[in-house]
Amino acid sequence: MTNQRIMRIGVAGLGAGGANALSEVPGLGSHPSIRLTAAADLRQVALDRFASEFGGETFTSIEGLCASPNVDVLYIVTPSILHAEHAILAAEHQKHVILDKPMALTLADADRVVEAVERNGVKLMVGHSQSLDAGIIRMAEMVSGGELGRPITIHSSFFSDWLYRPRSAEELEPANGDNLVLRQGPVQVDIARLIGGGLVGSVRAATSAIDPKRPIEGSYTAFLEFQYGAAALLEYSGYGHFDSSELTWGFGLGGRARQPADNLRSRQQIAGFARVEDEHAHKDATRYGGSRSRSRGRPPERHQFFGFTLVSCERGDLRQTPRGLMLYGDDEQREIELPVDLYPKTDVDTMYRAWANDEPLRFHDARWGRATLEVCLAILQSGREHREIALSHQTPWPLESQGRAQASTRG
């Protein structure tokens, strides 16, 4: 960093997403050059806790938060259906934005977000932060640099208990966009797009929603064909049977250890709620300020795994390890060790560097986020219509090697 300017962050939404951000995002409450100065929520208990813990301003409307002169960046973790509206409102108030996934629920709304950000000259980063682990970025850099020749295939698979964690009624309403494809798919799609160069040409996919008590998409399998010949196979099941941490040395999200029975316990917890209202109450208690909200976690000691990722190139294969990467080359096999904090893994670090040094975002800017959303929406459309979907809003990575003028949509 070239200076130590103080970046002031206001948090929009202190629900479960806000609780996760405040407890788990490194730097959000402890970065020496970042201050949490404001928050907005409808629940007074959450606002009271924020004021007590961080000493910032509190608001019951996002309009009030956006108007605050004490905020440089809005960290938006409101419900998915409000993301586009709130991002546009922030941009109109000249605030930079870290926007939780999904960026929007439609491509038209994503277009509106991009237009508002660019017209107001602010930065917007879409929070697909699990794709910024050092192992993923190093694989992307090696592939982009041609060290192993052209990429051939990218395989990413994740099996988790996502659908069988306690949910609110709103999260299980299909119209609200809180399905697996839009809530978790952006990270897996980002992993593939970063490694494959960003330009997906078409998508063919199948999705499922098999539990009538939880009637949202809980799995998908997607085939992505890139414009320059590489292909990616993405699969994700959130139905809580097998856990893919068994393929990744027992480590999962956040570099935390997972046990083989963790998924089973999740399903048993859901089955144990006597009434659906009990599940909703349990979820409400996990929101910031609630009796079950998280305290701040420890920094990770190992690299995190968003499932299992394997990359095949002309002259070798790559996969993550808890310490970095494993390279399987033509005449060698070796582990490439990477410090856990080698790269700016979090949305906050990435935004701070761009904001403080007045430079473009290296990762996940508004146009990149729109391109990732386009792939996710294509997965849903292909699953419904049983056909291949051509894409038209893709943008390449790395932007710094392409030039900002080329980082635009095609067509």
DRENDO-1510 file (C-alpha; in Angstrom, 1 decimal, always signed):
<recs>
REC; n; res; u; v; w
REC; 1; MET; +0.0; +0.0; +0.0 .
REC; 2; THR; +1.2; +3.5; -0.8 .
REC; 3; ASN; -0.5; +5.2; +2.0 .
REC; 4; GLN; -2.6; +4.7; +5.1 .
REC; 5; ARG; -5.9; +6.5; +4.4 .
REC; 6; ILE; -8.8; +5.5; +6.6 .
REC; 7; MET; -11.6; +3.9; +4.7 .
REC; 8; ARG; -15.0; +4.2; +6.5 .
REC; 9; ILE; -17.5; +1.4; +6.0 .
REC; 10; GLY; -21.2; +1.4; +6.6 .
REC; 11; VAL; -23.0; -2.0; +6.8 .
REC; 12; ALA; -26.4; -2.3; +5.2 .
REC; 13; GLY; -28.2; -5.2; +6.7 .
REC; 14; LEU; -27.4; -6.8; +10.1 .
REC; 15; GLY; -29.2; -10.1; +9.5 .
REC; 16; ALA; -27.5; -13.4; +9.2 .
REC; 17; GLY; -25.4; -12.2; +6.3 .
REC; 18; GLY; -24.3; -9.2; +8.4 .
REC; 19; ALA; -23.5; -11.4; +11.4 .
REC; 20; ASN; -21.4; -13.6; +9.1 .
REC; 21; ALA; -19.6; -10.6; +7.7 .
REC; 22; LEU; -18.9; -9.0; +11.1 .
REC; 23; SER; -17.7; -12.2; +12.7 .
REC; 24; GLU; -15.8; -13.8; +9.8 .
REC; 25; VAL; -14.5; -11.3; +7.3 .
REC; 26; PRO; -10.9; -10.6; +8.3 .
REC; 27; GLY; -10.2; -6.9; +8.5 .
REC; 28; LEU; -13.8; -5.7; +8.7 .
REC; 29; GLY; -13.5; -5.0; +12.4 .
REC; 30; SER; -9.7; -5.1; +12.9 .
REC; 31; HIS; -8.0; -3.7; +9.8 .
REC; 32; PRO; -5.7; -0.8; +10.9 .
REC; 33; SER; -6.9; +1.5; +8.1 .
REC; 34; ILE; -10.6; +0.6; +8.1 .
REC; 35; ARG; -13.3; +1.9; +10.5 .
REC; 36; LEU; -16.9; +0.6; +10.8 .
REC; 37; THR; -18.7; +3.9; +11.2 .
REC; 38; ALA; -22.3; +3.1; +10.5 .
REC; 39; ALA; -25.0; +0.5; +10.0 .
REC; 40; ALA; -28.6; +0.2; +8.9 .
REC; 41; ASP; -31.2; -2.4; +9.9 .
REC; 42; LEU; -34.8; -2.7; +10.9 .
REC; 43; ARG; -34.1; -4.4; +14.2 .
REC; 44; GLN; -33.3; -2.2; +17.1 .
REC; 45; VAL; -31.5; -5.0; +19.0 .
REC; 46; ALA; -29.0; -5.3; +16.1 .
REC; 47; LEU; -28.5; -1.5; +15.9 .
REC; 48; ASP; -27.9; -1.3; +19.7 .
REC; 49; ARG; -25.3; -4.1; +19.5 .
REC; 50; PHE; -23.5; -2.4; +16.6 .
REC; 51; ALA; -23.4; +0.9; +18.5 .
REC; 52; SER; -22.1; -0.8; +21.5 .
REC; 53; GLU; -19.5; -2.9; +19.7 .
REC; 54; PHE; -18.2; -0.4; +17.1 .
REC; 55; GLY; -19.5; +2.9; +18.3 .
REC; 56; GLY; -20.9; +3.9; +14.9 .
REC; 57; GLU; -24.0; +5.7; +13.7 .
REC; 58; THR; -27.1; +3.6; +13.3 .
REC; 59; PHE; -30.1; +4.0; +10.9 .
REC; 60; THR; -33.4; +2.3; +10.3 .
REC; 61; SER; -33.2; +3.0; +6.5 .
REC; 62; ILE; -30.6; +2.5; +3.9 .
REC; 63; GLU; -31.4; +6.0; +2.6 .
REC; 64; GLY; -30.2; +7.4; +5.9 .
REC; 65; LEU; -27.1; +5.3; +5.8 .
REC; 66; CYS; -26.3; +6.4; +2.2 .
REC; 67; ALA; -26.7; +10.0; +3.2 .
REC; 68; SER; -24.2; +9.8; +6.0 .
REC; 69; PRO; -21.1; +11.9; +5.4 .
REC; 70; ASN; -19.1; +9.4; +7.6 .
REC; 71; VAL; -19.3; +6.5; +5.1 .
REC; 72; ASP; -17.0; +5.9; +2.1 .
REC; 73; VAL; -18.0; +2.4; +1.3 .
REC; 74; LEU; -21.3; +0.5; +1.8 .
REC; 75; TYR; -21.0; -3.2; +2.6 .
REC; 76; ILE; -24.4; -4.4; +1.4 .
REC; 77; VAL; -25.7; -7.7; +3.0 .
REC; 78; THR; -29.4; -7.1; +2.7 .
REC; 79; PRO; -31.7; -9.8; +1.3 .
REC; 80; SER; -30.9; -10.9; -2.3 .
REC; 81; ILE; -34.0; -9.4; -3.8 .
REC; 82; LEU; -32.9; -5.9; -2.7 .
REC; 83; HIS; -29.2; -6.0; -3.8 .
REC; 84; ALA; -29.6; -4.2; -7.1 .
REC; 85; GLU; -31.8; -1.5; -5.6 .
REC; 86; HIS; -29.5; -0.8; -2.7 .
REC; 87; ALA; -26.4; -0.9; -4.9 .
REC; 88; ILE; -27.8; +1.7; -7.2 .
REC; 89; LEU; -28.9; +3.9; -4.3 .
REC; 90; ALA; -25.4; +3.8; -2.8 .
REC; 91; ALA; -23.9; +4.7; -6.2 .
REC; 92; GLU; -26.2; +7.6; -6.6 .
REC; 93; HIS; -25.0; +8.9; -3.2 .
REC; 94; GLN; -21.4; +8.6; -4.4 .
REC; 95; LYS; -20.6; +5.7; -2.2 .
REC; 96; HIS; -18.3; +2.8; -3.2 .
REC; 97; VAL; -19.9; -0.6; -2.8 .
REC; 98; ILE; -19.1; -4.1; -1.6 .
REC; 99; LEU; -22.1; -6.1; -2.7 .
REC; 100; ASP; -23.1; -9.5; -1.4 .
REC; 101; LYS; -23.9; -12.2; -3.9 .
REC; 102; PRO; -26.0; -12.4; -6.0 .
REC; 103; MET; -25.4; -9.1; -7.6 .
REC; 104; ALA; -29.0; -9.0; -8.8 .
REC; 105; LEU; -31.8; -11.4; -9.7 .
REC; 106; THR; -32.0; -10.5; -13.3 .
REC; 107; LEU; -29.5; -9.4; -16.0 .
REC; 108; ALA; -31.5; -6.2; -16.6 .
REC; 109; ASP; -31.1; -5.2; -13.0 .
REC; 110; ALA; -27.4; -6.0; -13.2 .
REC; 111; ASP; -27.2; -3.7; -16.2 .
REC; 112; ARG; -28.8; -1.0; -14.2 .
REC; 113; VAL; -26.2; -1.5; -11.4 .
REC; 114; VAL; -23.3; -1.3; -13.9 .
REC; 115; GLU; -24.7; +1.9; -15.4 .
REC; 116; ALA; -25.2; +3.6; -12.1 .
REC; 117; VAL; -21.7; +2.7; -10.9 .
REC; 118; GLU; -20.0; +3.9; -14.0 .
REC; 119; ARG; -22.1; +7.0; -14.4 .
REC; 120; ASN; -21.2; +8.0; -10.8 .
REC; 121; GLY; -17.5; +7.0; -11.0 .
REC; 122; VAL; -17.6; +4.7; -8.0 .
REC; 123; LYS; -16.1; +1.3; -7.4 .
REC; 124; LEU; -18.3; -1.8; -6.9 .
REC; 125; MET; -17.0; -5.2; -5.9 .
REC; 126; VAL; -19.3; -8.2; -5.9 .
REC; 127; GLY; -18.6; -10.5; -2.9 .
REC; 128; HIS; -17.6; -13.8; -4.3 .
REC; 129; SER; -14.7; -13.8; -1.8 .
REC; 130; GLN; -14.2; -17.6; -1.4 .
REC; 131; SER; -12.8; -17.6; -4.9 .
REC; 132; LEU; -10.0; -15.3; -3.8 .
REC; 133; ASP; -8.1; -18.0; -1.8 .
REC; 134; ALA; -4.4; -18.0; -2.6 .
REC; 135; GLY; -4.6; -21.4; -4.3 .
REC; 136; ILE; -7.3; -20.4; -6.7 .
REC; 137; ILE; -5.6; -17.1; -7.6 .
REC; 138; ARG; -2.3; -18.8; -8.1 .
REC; 139; MET; -3.8; -21.4; -10.4 .
REC; 140; ALA; -5.5; -18.6; -12.4 .
REC; 141; GLU; -2.1; -16.8; -12.7 .
REC; 142; MET; -0.3; -20.0; -13.8 .
REC; 143; VAL; -2.9; -20.7; -16.4 .
REC; 144; SER; -3.1; -17.1; -17.6 .
REC; 145; GLY; +0.7; -17.0; -17.8 .
REC; 146; GLY; +0.9; -20.1; -19.9 .
REC; 147; GLU; +3.2; -22.0; -17.6 .
REC; 148; LEU; +1.5; -25.3; -18.3 .
REC; 149; GLY; +0.3; -24.5; -21.8 .
REC; 150; ARG; -3.4; -24.0; -22.7 .
REC; 151; PRO; -6.1; -24.9; -20.2 .
REC; 152; ILE; -8.2; -28.0; -21.2 .
REC; 153; THR; -10.6; -28.7; -18.5 .
REC; 154; ILE; -11.7; -27.3; -15.1 .
REC; 155; HIS; -13.5; -29.5; -12.7 .
REC; 156; SER; -15.1; -28.1; -9.5 .
REC; 157; SER; -17.4; -30.1; -7.2 .
REC; 158; PHE; -18.9; -29.2; -3.9 .
REC; 159; PHE; -21.2; -31.3; -1.7 .
REC; 160; SER; -22.5; -29.6; +1.4 .
REC; 161; ASP; -25.4; -29.2; +3.8 .
REC; 162; TRP; -26.4; -25.8; +2.4 .
REC; 163; LEU; -30.1; -26.6; +1.9 .
REC; 164; TYR; -30.4; -28.2; +5.3 .
REC; 165; ARG; -29.1; -25.3; +7.4 .
REC; 166; PRO; -31.8; -23.4; +9.3 .
REC; 167; ARG; -33.6; -21.1; +7.0 .
REC; 168; SER; -36.2; -18.3; +7.3 .
REC; 169; ALA; -39.5; -18.4; +5.4 .
REC; 170; GLU; -38.2; -15.8; +2.9 .
REC; 171; GLU; -35.1; -17.9; +2.0 .
REC; 172; LEU; -37.3; -20.8; +1.0 .
REC; 173; GLU; -39.5; -18.7; -1.2 .
REC; 174; PRO; -38.5; -19.4; -4.9 .
REC; 175; ALA; -39.5; -15.9; -6.0 .
REC; 176; ASN; -36.9; -14.3; -3.7 .
REC; 177; GLY; -34.0; -15.7; -5.6 .
REC; 178; ASP; -32.4; -17.5; -2.6 .
REC; 179; ASN; -31.7; -20.7; -4.3 .
REC; 180; LEU; -28.4; -22.6; -4.4 .
REC; 181; VAL; -27.5; -21.4; -7.9 .
REC; 182; LEU; -27.7; -17.7; -7.1 .
REC; 183; ARG; -26.5; -17.9; -3.5 .
REC; 184; GLN; -23.6; -20.3; -3.9 .
REC; 185; GLY; -23.1; -20.6; -7.7 .
REC; 186; PRO; -21.4; -17.2; -8.1 .
REC; 187; VAL; -18.4; -18.4; -6.1 .
REC; 188; GLN; -18.0; -21.7; -8.1 .
REC; 189; VAL; -18.6; -19.9; -11.4 .
REC; 190; ASP; -16.0; -17.3; -10.4 .
REC; 191; ILE; -13.4; -20.0; -9.7 .
REC; 192; ALA; -14.0; -21.4; -13.2 .
REC; 193; ARG; -14.0; -18.0; -14.9 .
REC; 194; LEU; -10.9; -16.8; -13.1 .
REC; 195; ILE; -9.0; -19.9; -14.1 .
REC; 196; GLY; -10.5; -20.1; -17.6 .
REC; 197; GLY; -9.9; -16.5; -18.5 .
REC; 198; GLY; -13.4; -15.2; -17.9 .
REC; 199; LEU; -15.0; -15.5; -21.3 .
REC; 200; VAL; -17.7; -18.2; -21.2 .
REC; 201; GLY; -19.4; -18.8; -24.5 .
REC; 202; SER; -22.2; -21.1; -23.6 .
REC; 203; VAL; -23.8; -23.0; -20.7 .
REC; 204; ARG; -25.7; -26.3; -20.6 .
REC; 205; ALA; -27.0; -27.4; -17.2 .
REC; 206; ALA; -29.4; -29.4; -15.1 .
REC; 207; THR; -30.8; -28.3; -11.8 .
REC; 208; SER; -33.0; -30.0; -9.1 .
REC; 209; ALA; -35.5; -29.0; -6.5 .
REC; 210; ILE; -36.6; -32.3; -5.0 .
REC; 211; ASP; -37.7; -31.5; -1.4 .
REC; 212; PRO; -41.3; -30.0; -1.4 .
REC; 213; LYS; -40.6; -28.6; +2.1 .
REC; 214; ARG; -37.6; -26.7; +0.8 .
REC; 215; PRO; -38.8; -25.9; -2.8 .
REC; 216; ILE; -35.8; -24.1; -4.1 .
REC; 217; GLU; -33.0; -25.4; -6.3 .
REC; 218; GLY; -30.7; -27.5; -4.2 .
REC; 219; SER; -28.3; -28.8; -6.8 .
REC; 220; TYR; -26.9; -28.2; -10.3 .
REC; 221; THR; -24.5; -29.7; -12.8 .
REC; 222; ALA; -23.3; -27.3; -15.4 .
REC; 223; PHE; -21.0; -27.6; -18.5 .
REC; 224; LEU; -19.3; -24.3; -19.4 .
REC; 225; GLU; -17.6; -23.9; -22.8 .
REC; 226; PHE; -15.1; -21.0; -22.9 .
REC; 227; GLN; -14.5; -19.0; -26.1 .
REC; 228; TYR; -10.9; -20.2; -26.4 .
REC; 229; GLY; -11.5; -23.9; -26.2 .
REC; 230; ALA; -11.4; -24.8; -22.5 .
REC; 231; ALA; -14.3; -26.3; -20.8 .
REC; 232; ALA; -15.5; -26.5; -17.1 .
REC; 233; LEU; -17.7; -29.0; -15.4 .
REC; 234; LEU; -19.3; -27.6; -12.2 .
REC; 235; GLU; -21.4; -29.6; -9.8 .
REC; 236; TYR; -22.8; -28.6; -6.5 .
REC; 237; SER; -25.2; -30.5; -4.2 .
REC; 238; GLY; -26.5; -28.8; -1.1 .
REC; 239; TYR; -28.7; -31.8; +0.0 .
REC; 240; GLY; -26.4; -32.6; +3.0 .
REC; 241; HIS; -25.4; -36.2; +2.4 .
REC; 242; PHE; -21.8; -36.6; +1.2 .
REC; 243; ASP; -19.4; -33.8; +2.3 .
REC; 244; SER; -16.7; -32.9; -0.2 .
REC; 245; SER; -14.3; -32.0; +2.6 .
REC; 246; GLU; -13.6; -35.7; +2.6 .
REC; 247; LEU; -11.8; -35.0; -0.7 .
REC; 248; THR; -9.9; -31.9; +0.6 .
REC; 249; TRP; -8.1; -33.2; +3.7 .
REC; 250; GLY; -11.0; -32.5; +6.0 .
REC; 251; PHE; -10.9; -28.8; +5.4 .
REC; 252; GLY; -13.8; -26.7; +4.1 .
REC; 253; LEU; -14.8; -23.0; +3.9 .
REC; 254; GLY; -12.7; -20.6; +5.9 .
REC; 255; GLY; -10.0; -23.2; +6.2 .
REC; 256; ARG; -12.0; -24.8; +9.0 .
REC; 257; ALA; -12.0; -28.5; +9.7 .
REC; 258; ARG; -15.1; -30.5; +8.8 .
REC; 259; GLN; -16.1; -33.8; +10.3 .
REC; 260; PRO; -17.8; -36.6; +8.2 .
REC; 261; ALA; -20.9; -36.5; +10.3 .
REC; 262; ASP; -21.4; -32.7; +10.2 .
REC; 263; ASN; -23.9; -32.9; +7.3 .
REC; 264; LEU; -25.9; -35.6; +9.0 .
REC; 265; ARG; -26.2; -33.5; +12.1 .
REC; 266; SER; -27.5; -30.6; +10.0 .
REC; 267; ARG; -30.3; -32.8; +8.5 .
REC; 268; GLN; -31.1; -34.2; +12.0 .
REC; 269; GLN; -31.4; -30.6; +13.4 .
REC; 270; ILE; -33.9; -29.7; +10.7 .
REC; 271; ALA; -35.9; -32.9; +11.3 .
REC; 272; GLY; -35.9; -32.1; +15.0 .
REC; 273; PHE; -37.8; -28.9; +14.7 .
REC; 274; ALA; -41.4; -29.6; +15.9 .
REC; 275; ARG; -42.8; -26.8; +13.8 .
REC; 276; VAL; -41.6; -24.9; +10.8 .
REC; 277; GLU; -41.9; -21.7; +13.0 .
REC; 278; ASP; -39.3; -23.2; +15.3 .
REC; 279; GLU; -36.8; -23.4; +12.4 .
REC; 280; HIS; -37.6; -19.8; +11.5 .
REC; 281; ALA; -37.1; -18.7; +15.1 .
REC; 282; HIS; -33.7; -20.5; +15.2 .
REC; 283; LYS; -32.6; -18.7; +12.1 .
REC; 284; ASP; -33.7; -15.4; +13.4 .
REC; 285; ALA; -31.6; -16.0; +16.5 .
REC; 286; THR; -28.5; -16.3; +14.3 .
REC; 287; ARG; -28.9; -12.7; +13.0 .
REC; 288; TYR; -26.6; -10.0; +14.4 .
REC; 289; GLY; -27.6; -9.2; +17.9 .
REC; 290; GLY; -29.5; -12.5; +18.3 .
REC; 291; SER; -28.8; -15.1; +21.0 .
REC; 292; ARG; -27.1; -17.4; +18.5 .
REC; 293; SER; -25.1; -14.8; +16.5 .
REC; 294; ARG; -21.4; -15.6; +16.1 .
REC; 295; SER; -18.5; -14.0; +17.9 .
REC; 296; ARG; -15.5; -13.0; +15.9 .
REC; 297; GLY; -13.6; -16.1; +14.6 .
REC; 298; ARG; -9.9; -16.7; +14.5 .
REC; 299; PRO; -7.9; -16.1; +11.3 .
REC; 300; PRO; -7.6; -19.3; +9.1 .
REC; 301; GLU; -4.5; -21.5; +9.6 .
REC; 302; ARG; -5.1; -23.4; +6.3 .
REC; 303; HIS; -6.3; -22.5; +2.9 .
REC; 304; GLN; -10.0; -22.8; +2.4 .
REC; 305; PHE; -11.7; -25.1; +0.0 .
REC; 306; PHE; -14.9; -24.3; -1.9 .
REC; 307; GLY; -15.2; -27.9; -2.7 .
REC; 308; PHE; -12.7; -29.8; -4.8 .
REC; 309; THR; -11.1; -28.1; -7.9 .
REC; 310; LEU; -8.8; -29.8; -10.5 .
REC; 311; VAL; -7.4; -28.0; -13.5 .
REC; 312; SER; -6.0; -29.8; -16.5 .
REC; 313; CYS; -3.7; -28.1; -19.0 .
REC; 314; GLU; -1.5; -29.2; -21.9 .
REC; 315; ARG; +1.5; -29.9; -19.8 .
REC; 316; GLY; +0.2; -30.6; -16.3 .
REC; 317; ASP; -2.6; -30.6; -13.8 .
REC; 318; LEU; -3.2; -28.5; -10.7 .
REC; 319; ARG; -5.2; -28.9; -7.5 .
REC; 320; GLN; -5.4; -27.2; -4.1 .
REC; 321; THR; -3.8; -28.5; -0.9 .
REC; 322; PRO; -4.1; -27.1; +2.6 .
REC; 323; ARG; -0.7; -25.5; +2.2 .
REC; 324; GLY; -1.1; -24.3; -1.4 .
REC; 325; LEU; -1.1; -26.2; -4.7 .
REC; 326; MET; -0.1; -29.6; -6.0 .
REC; 327; LEU; +1.4; -29.6; -9.5 .
REC; 328; TYR; +1.4; -32.8; -11.6 .
REC; 329; GLY; +3.7; -32.0; -14.5 .
REC; 330; ASP; +5.2; -33.9; -17.4 .
REC; 331; ASP; +8.4; -34.8; -15.5 .
REC; 332; GLU; +7.7; -33.7; -11.9 .
REC; 333; GLN; +5.1; -33.8; -9.1 .
REC; 334; ARG; +5.6; -31.2; -6.4 .
REC; 335; GLU; +3.7; -29.1; -3.9 .
REC; 336; ILE; +3.8; -25.3; -4.2 .
REC; 337; GLU; +3.4; -23.8; -0.8 .
REC; 338; LEU; +1.6; -20.5; -0.5 .
REC; 339; PRO; +1.2; -18.4; +2.7 .
REC; 340; VAL; -2.4; -18.2; +3.8 .
REC; 341; ASP; -2.4; -14.4; +3.5 .
REC; 342; LEU; -0.4; -14.2; +0.3 .
REC; 343; TYR; -3.3; -12.6; -1.6 .
REC; 344; PRO; -6.0; -10.2; -0.6 .
REC; 345; LYS; -8.6; -12.9; +0.1 .
REC; 346; THR; -11.4; -10.7; +1.3 .
REC; 347; ASP; -13.6; -8.2; -0.3 .
REC; 348; VAL; -12.5; -5.6; +2.3 .
REC; 349; ASP; -8.8; -6.0; +1.5 .
REC; 350; THR; -9.4; -5.8; -2.2 .
REC; 351; MET; -11.6; -2.8; -2.0 .
REC; 352; TYR; -9.2; -1.0; +0.4 .
REC; 353; ARG; -6.3; -1.4; -1.9 .
REC; 354; ALA; -8.3; +0.0; -4.9 .
REC; 355; TRP; -9.8; +2.8; -2.9 .
REC; 356; ALA; -6.7; +3.9; -1.0 .
REC; 357; ASN; -4.5; +3.9; -4.1 .
REC; 358; ASP; -7.2; +5.2; -6.5 .
REC; 359; GLU; -6.7; +2.2; -8.9 .
REC; 360; PRO; -9.1; -0.2; -10.6 .
REC; 361; LEU; -10.4; -3.2; -8.6 .
REC; 362; ARG; -8.3; -6.2; -9.5 .
REC; 363; PHE; -11.1; -8.7; -8.8 .
REC; 364; HIS; -14.9; -8.8; -9.1 .
REC; 365; ASP; -15.8; -5.4; -10.3 .
REC; 366; ALA; -19.3; -4.6; -11.5 .
REC; 367; ARG; -18.8; -5.9; -15.1 .
REC; 368; TRP; -17.1; -9.0; -13.9 .
REC; 369; GLY; -20.0; -9.6; -11.4 .
REC; 370; ARG; -22.5; -9.1; -14.2 .
REC; 371; ALA; -20.7; -11.7; -16.3 .
REC; 372; THR; -20.8; -14.2; -13.4 .
REC; 373; LEU; -24.4; -13.6; -12.8 .
REC; 374; GLU; -25.1; -14.2; -16.5 .
REC; 375; VAL; -23.6; -17.7; -16.1 .
REC; 376; CYS; -25.7; -18.4; -13.0 .
REC; 377; LEU; -28.9; -17.2; -14.7 .
REC; 378; ALA; -28.0; -19.4; -17.7 .
REC; 379; ILE; -27.6; -22.4; -15.4 .
REC; 380; LEU; -31.2; -21.8; -14.2 .
REC; 381; GLN; -32.6; -21.2; -17.7 .
REC; 382; SER; -30.8; -24.2; -19.1 .
REC; 383; GLY; -32.2; -26.4; -16.3 .
REC; 384; ARG; -35.7; -25.2; -17.0 .
REC; 385; GLU; -35.6; -25.3; -20.8 .
REC; 386; HIS; -33.2; -28.3; -21.3 .
REC; 387; ARG; -31.0; -26.5; -23.9 .
REC; 388; GLU; -27.7; -24.8; -24.3 .
REC; 389; ILE; -27.7; -21.1; -23.5 .
REC; 390; ALA; -25.4; -18.7; -25.4 .
REC; 391; LEU; -23.9; -15.8; -23.4 .
REC; 392; SER; -23.2; -12.2; -24.4 .
REC; 393; HIS; -22.1; -10.2; -21.3 .
REC; 394; GLN; -18.7; -11.9; -20.6 .
REC; 395; THR; -15.5; -10.0; -19.7 .
REC; 396; PRO; -11.9; -11.2; -19.4 .
REC; 397; TRP; -9.5; -11.6; -16.6 .
REC; 398; PRO; -6.9; -10.5; -15.7 .
REC; 399; LEU; -8.2; -7.0; -16.4 .
REC; 400; GLU; -4.8; -5.4; -15.7 .
REC; 401; SER; -3.2; -7.4; -18.6 .
REC; 402; GLN; -6.1; -6.7; -21.0 .
REC; 403; GLY; -6.5; -3.0; -20.4 .
REC; 404; ARG; -9.6; -1.3; -19.1 .
REC; 405; ALA; -10.8; -0.4; -22.6 .
REC; 406; GLN; -11.1; -4.1; -23.5 .
REC; 407; ALA; -12.8; -5.1; -20.2 .
REC; 408; SER; -16.3; -4.6; -21.7 .
REC; 409; THR; -19.2; -6.8; -22.7 .
REC; 410; ARG; -19.3; -8.4; -26.1 .
REC; 411; GLY; -22.0; -7.8; -28.7 .
</recs>
